[in-house]
Amino acid sequence: MKPGAFLLLATLAVPLAACDQTPPAPTASSAPTPASSAPAAQTAAPTAEAKPPAEPAALPAPPDVAAPPADAQKTASGLAFKVLTPGKDKAHPGPDDKVTVHYTGWTTDGKMFDSSVLRGEPATFGVSGVIKGWTEALQLMSKGEKRRLWIPGNLAYGDRPTRPGAPAGMLVFDVELLDFAPAPKPPPVPKDVKAPPKDATKTTSGLAYKVLQKGTGTEHPKPTSRVTVHYTGWTTDGKMFDSSIVRDEPITFPLRGVIKGWTEGVQLMVKGEKTRFWIPAELAYGEKPARPGAPAGMLVFDIELIDFR
């Protein structure tokens, strides 16, 4: 299995993509490291008898994989758990914290479907960015603790998952919380969040912007570019609805796949630049958004263009 294949992260609180274009959800673990750029050593041509290396065997399922045992604890949501190794202190991760874990997952028939232990690489992700059973369980754990979780289908991927390849029904995980760190504090609400100030520049479309930090170079992204940014978004009453800063993870996406105000605005930027945008409703999600949870009306974004290609 690929890293984090089944620790499904939630999409952004308010996806930037237009209503008919949803960007892929990030995986729970850190991105796979690229192959080494060092040239490979010369080797002799493989002989006819040469065999591909064997894949590592799956980790054996626990004896109580079929159902929670009598001594397992159960929460009001239906999550069942059992502490296998006590933690080192009393502190617990919060919903916005980032955790690092080792884990293995099985279906109740004993089939292993994912394991960071076999990959030899722990997974790091936001507590609120995974399936509901994980989000609840992680906040009950402390550093160094190892738990076995029995997560019912409604707190995992469902009894009939819509995600291709996702395991169905109750899932069983052994999870070890290696470490956790508080999420960065949200950026302060801009003083000019209610409306563009007099010194803001306005385009013919109605987009207003103001450069907060100058960038380097003269090249700008094109509509076909993939850009990497850090950003925070507010409604004009000062309510923050999304922030890559708080998630401590920049986002990369195709510039054509986002709301019109972003597609236009980011093309005005250069690498390293930070700009505040006041995006009118018609260039965002509208006054009455069709997308559930999308913010209405004019939106204000601080965007830092980290890179593009």
Salt bridges, closest charged atoms under 4 A:
ASP64 OD1 - ARG148 NH1 3.15
ASP71 OD2 - LYS82 NZ 3.03
ASP114 OD1 - ARG119 NH1 2.70
GLU145 OE2 - ARG147 NE 2.12
ASP174 OD1 - ARG148 NE 2.66
ASP179 OD1 - LYS143 NZ 3.04
ASP192 OD1 - ARG276 NH1 3.06
ASP199 OD2 - LYS210 NZ 2.98
ASP242 OD1 - ARG247 NH1 2.66
ASP302 OD1 - ARG276 NE 2.65
ASP307 OD1 - LYS271 NZ 3.04
